[in-house]
Amino acid sequence: MQRYIIIATVAGFASGILELTSGQASARTHALKPLGDSLYEVTAPVQFKNGEVIGYDGEINKSLLQLVTPTSAEPGKLKTKKTSGKVKK
């Protein structure tokens, strides 16, 4: 499973398997089916904000690729540097 950091204001996922923290999943329980071991199947479209890290096992098409970038960070929310506006990778 590849991990990605959201680099757009919002990125949406309509299908696939996600690796999320319990906090990320609890905010989206209406759209996820728990699979165990921090894995969830997307049952309805879900969105993530800039700076969130997720694991994603699904198709990354060209439009989605513009909203995310690969990372080795753990799922969750990364801290941002307020002075530069860039997200730490």
Order of alpha helices (4+ residues) and beta strands (2+ residues): beta-beta-beta-alpha-beta-beta-beta-beta-alpha-beta-beta
